[in-house]
Amino acid sequence: MRIKDGLKGRCMNLSGLDESFLMDIAGEHGTPVYLFFKSKIVERYKAFQETAAKYFGDFSIAYSYKANRLYDVCSTFKELSAMADVLSDLELDVAERVGLDPAMIIFNSPYKTDEEISRSIKMGIGSLNIDSLEELKRVEFLVERANSGLNIGIRMRPKIPPPKTFALPAHFGLDREDLLKAVAKIRGNKKLFFTQIHSHVGTQISELNVFRQNAAFLDETADFLEEKGIEVPALNVGGGYPLKETPGLLDPNTPDLDDVMQEIRRGLRGKRHIIFEPGRFLVGPAGLMLTKVVSVKKDWNGNQLVVVDTSLYFVNSASYVSHRIIPVGMGGAEEETDVYGSSCASIDLIRAGVDLPKLKEGDLLAIMDCGAYSVFLAPDFHRKRPKVLFVDEKGLREVRE
C-alpha cells in the first residue's frame, strides 16, 4: 500500500510513543486498528534469549505461532533464528512461506489430522509431539504408507501439585503408564526417531514453583527412561511465561523472567538440551490497538464511563488480564474510568477502574500489549475485523491476512 510521506520513518519502535504518529495513523486508517512493531519483537526475543543464557548453556527457543501467526511476525522470528511451535496446517503454511527450515518446526496439539501428519512426514519436520496412544497408532500407519521416517516427541501430562491460581489441563499428553508403551512402539519402529519429552502447564503463570515443578517432572521422567536405556535428547518445558505489562485479573502477581528461569534451572539436575516455547511473552507487548471514544457516561457510582469503537472480542485477552490503556494527545487530571466496548454484549468490559483524564467523544486511546491472540481470535461477531498494520525498518504497511 502507499504510505503517506508524513508517516514514513516515524515511530519505528514502541518506546516513547510518538502521539502525533498515532493520531495520524487513526486519521488515515480509521479506528479501531491494530498496530505491530517489529523492533519490539526483536527486543523481547533478545531479552528472553539473554536471560535464558544466564542459566542454560544448551537451549533453543521455539516461538509459539498460535500467539500470532502473521507472516511479518513469523518472518521476524525466522530472521532471529528461532524455531517454530505450530499446532495446525495453517501454521505449517506460514512456516513454509517464511522459508523456515522444516527441521526447526515442532508440531504440538492434542489432535493432528492425517493430512497434517502426512505433510509433516513429507516436510521432515524437527519433531511431531504425539499427544495420545491413538495418535501414535495413526502415525505408525502413515509413516508406513509414506515409506518415510518421522521425528517423534512425546507430550506428557504433568504430574505436579495443583497450582493455587489455575487448573492444570487434564486433556493434554500421556500419563507415565502410557509413556513406556509409546516409547516401546517408537523404538520398535525403524521409521520413527525419538526427539524429546514435552510438558506445557498453562499461560500467564504467576506461581514460580509451577515452573520448577514442571521442569523437575520432565527431568525425573527423563531419568526414568534413561535408567531403562532410553536416551532423551531434549526436554521441552513449554511456555506460560508471564507478562508484567498485563497482570492477571485473578492473580496480579507477575514474576520477572529472570526469577522464572532460576526456578526452571532449579528443577533440572541434568544437562540435557532445553527447549522453551514462549508466545505471548514475545509478541504481547509488540502490538497495540487504537480505538476512539464514541460516548461518555457515568456509572452507577458517578464515575466516568466510556464506550469505545472496539470491543472485548477484538482484545480478547482483556477477559483475563489487565491491559494498559493510554490516552493519546491529551492530559489533565485523571479519574477512575471504566472502558466498555461497543458490541452490545453485557460482558464487553475492556478495563475497569483505569485512571484516565476527562474524556469526550472522538478522543483516541491506545490499548497496549495486545499483540498476542487478539488478531486471530477476533470474530466478525458484531463488526468487520479491524485493519492490521505492521511497522518495520521499511515503514508502515497493512498486513491483514
N, C-alpha and C positions, 0 to 999 in steps of 0.2 A: 504494500500500500504506500501511497505518497505521504511523506511526513512533512508537516509544515516546518519551515525554516526555524521558527521560534522554538520548536520543541527539540530540534536536533542537538545532541551533545549535552543535554541538560539532565540533571538528576540521575546520574549513572549508578548511584548506589542508594541504599536505604538508610544511610547515616546522615543526620541533619537534613531532613526532607525539605526540599525547595517548595514552599507553599504555592508560589506563583505557578510553578510547573504543574502541580496537581490541579490547580484551578484551570489552567489552560487545557489539561487533559480532559477534565469534566466538560469544558466548553466545547471542545472539538468532538469528543466521542460520546458525550452524554453520560448519564448515570442510571443505574448502578454499573460499575465497570471493575473488573479485576485487573490488577497491575502487578507484574512479577519482575524481579530484579536479579539478573544473572550474578552480579557482584556479590549479592548476599548469599546465594547458593555456594559460591566458591569460598566465601568467608566461613560459612558454617561447616562445610566439609573439611576445610583445613584445620579448623578448631577441633573438630571431632578426631581427626587423624593425629594431630599433635598431642591431644590428651590421651588417646589410646596408646600412643608410642611411649608415654611415660611409664606405663605399666606392662606393656606387652611387646615382645620383640618380633614375634611371628604372627601377623594378623592380616585380615582382609576386611574391607568394608563393602557390603553389598547394599546399594540404595534400593529401598523398597518401592517399586514402581507404583504400587497401589496408592501411595500417598499423593502422587501427582504424575501422571504419565504423559504430560505434554511433551511433544517432540523436543522443543528447545530446552526444557528442563532436563530430560534424559540425555540429550546430546551434551549438555554441560557436564553431567556426571561421567559420561564416556571420556570427555576431554581430561577429566581428573583421574582417569584410570580406575574408576570404581566398578565393582561388579554390579550385577542386577539381580534383585529378588523379584520374581514375577509370579503371578497367580492365574494367568489365563492366556489364551491365544492373542487377545488384544494387546497384551504387554509384550508377548513374543514379537508381534508385528513391529512395535516401536523399537525394541532392541535390535531387530534386523535393520530397520530404517536408519537408525543412527550409526550402524556399522559396527556394533559391539561384537567382539569375538564370542562365539557361542560357548566357548569354554569358561566364559565369565558369567554365565547365567545359572542361577539356582531357581528351580521351579518348586514353589511351596503353595499348596492349597489342599483343603480337605477332599476335593474331588477334581480329577483331571479327566477330560473326555478322552475317548480312544484316539480321536483326531489330534488332540494336544500331545498325548503320549507319543504317537507315531511321528509327529512333527519334531518332538524333542529328540527322538532316536535319529531321525534323518539329519537334524542340525548338529548333533553331537554336543549337547549342552553339558555344562560342568557338573550339574547334579540335579536329578529329579528326586525330590524327597517324598517317599511314599508316606501315606497317612493311615493306611489300614492294610490288613492282610488281603482283603478283597481287591484292593488296588494293585497290590503286588502280583496277584494272580493274573490280572489283566495285562500288567507289564510283561510278565513272562510270556504270555501268548503273543503279544505284539512284537517283542524282540525276536521271537522265533519266526514269526511271519515275515518280518523285515530282514531276517538273517543278518542282523547287525547288533552291535553292542550298545549299552547304555550305562552311564554313571548313575549310581543309586545311593541316596541318603535315606535316613530313617528319622521321621519326626516322632518325638517322644511326648507322651502326656506327662507333664512334670508332677512328680510325687514330692510335693513340698508342703509345709504347713499352710493352712488357708490364710491369705492376706486379710488385713483388717478392713481395707477400703474398697476391695473389689473381689469378685468371684473368679476363681481360676476357670478357664474354659475346659469343659469336660469332653468336648467333641473333637478335639484335635489330637492326633497322634496315637501311638501304640503304648500299651502298658508293658511293664518289664516281662511278664509271662509270654507276651506275643513277640517280644524283641528277638529272643533266641530262635523262634520259628522263622521269623523274617530273615535273620542273618544266615540261618542254615540254607534257606532257599536261594539267597543271593550267592552264597559261597558255592552252592552246588550247581550254579548255572554259569557256564563259561562266557555267557554274553552279558553278564551283569557285574559291575565293578563298584565295590563299596567305597563311599567317599566321606561320609560324615554322619554324626547324630545331631539332631536339632531340637531345640525347645524354645518356644516363644510363649510368654505368660500373659501379656496384656499390653495396654497402651497408656501413656502418660502415668507411668508407675511412680508413686511418690514414696513408697516404702523401700528404703535402701536394702534391708535384709532380704527382700524378694530377689534382687539381682544376685546376691551372694548365694542364696539357697538354690536358685535355678542353675547357676554355674556349678555349684557343688554336686547337684543332682546329675548333671551331664558328666562331670569328672568321675564320679563314682560309677556311673553306668559304663563309661569307657574302661575304667579299671576292671569292672566285672567282665566285660567282653575280652579284654586282653589277658586276663587270667585264664581264659578258655582258648587262648591262642589266636584271637581275632583282633587284628590291628585296626585302630580307629584313627584315620588320617587327620580328622578335624572335628572340632566342637563348634557348633553354630548356636550362639547364645541369643539369637533373635534380636528384637528391638524393645520398644517401650520406654525409650529414654525421655525423661520429662522436659518440657519447655518451661523455663522460668517466666517467659513472656506471657504464657497463658496458663495460670494456675487453675487447677481443677475446681469445679463448683463444690464437690463433696469434700475434697481434701486439698486445700490451697498450698500445702507444703510441697515445694518443688526443689529437691536437692540439686546441687551442682553436678555437672557431668564428671568432674574430677572425683567427687565422692562416689559416684556410681561406678566408675572404672576401678577405684580402690576396692569396692565391695566385690566386684566380679573377680578381681585378682585374688582376693582372699578366699574365694570359693574354689579356686583351681590350684591343685598341688602339682600337676604335671606341666609339661612344656609343649603341649600339642598346639597345632595351628588353630587360631581362634577366628571365627567369622562373626562380624557384627552386621545387623540388618536395620539400620536406622532409616526412618522415613520422615515422619512429622518433624523430628528434631532438625533435620537438614533443610526442609523446604517450608515449614510453617512460617518462620519469620521472613521468608523471601517474598511473600505476597501480601497485598492489602486489597481492600475493596473501597472504592469511592462511592459514597451514597449521599443523597440530597434530602434535607428535611422537607416534608410535604405538609406537615401540620404540627402545631404546638398546643398542648393542652395541660391540664393539671390532673394529677392522680387523686385518689380518694383522700390523701393527706395534704393536698395542696402543693405537692412538689411538681417540678417541671416534668412533663412527659412529652416525648416527641415521637412522631411516626415518620419513618424514612422510606425511600422508594425501593429499598432492597427488602430481604426477608431472612428469617432464620433458615429457610430452605436453601438459600444461596450462601449462607455462612453456617453450615450445619453443625460445626464443632462448637458453636455458641450454646448448644444444648447441654454441654458437659464441661466446658472451660470458659474462663473469663477473658474476653478479648479487650485489649486496649482500644479505646475509641478517642481519636484526636480531632479537635476542631481545626478546620483548615481556613486560614485567612481571617481569624477573629480571635479576640481575647476578652479580658474582663473578669469580674468576679464570678466564681464558679458556684454551682448549686447542684445538689443531688438530683440526678436525672435518670428516668427510665427510657430506654430506646427500644421502640417497637417496630417490627416490620409491617409491611402493607399487604400481607397475603390473605387477610380476612380469616385467619385461624387464631383461635384464642391463645394458643401456645406460642405465638410468634413474638416472643420477647428476646431481643438480641442481647441486651445487657441491662441489668437492674442496678440502680444506685450508683451510676458512674458520675463523676464530677465534671460538669461541662458548663461553659458560660451561658448566659441567657441567649436562647436561640430563636430564630424566626424562619418562616418559610423561605426555602431557597438556599439556606446555609449548607455548607459542604462539610461532611465528616469523613474521616478515614478510619475504617475498621481494620486494625492491624493484625498481623500474624495469622492470616487465613490462607496461607499458601498450600496447605495440605488438605486433601479430600474435598474441599469446597467445590472446585470446578467440576469434578467428575461425579460427585454425588448430588449436584444441583439438578432438580427436576424442572420440567416446564409445567409445574402444578398450577401456578397462577399467572405466570408471565413467561415470555421467551427468556431463555438463559442469557445472562449478561455477556458482553464482549470480554475477551481476554487479551490483554496487551502485555508484551514482553520487552524489557529494556536491557540491552547489552551494549558492547562497545561499538556496534553498528548503528545504534539509535533505538527507536521505538517502532514496534510493528504489531499488528493484530495477528494472533496465533490460534484463535479458537479452532478446534478440530472436531 
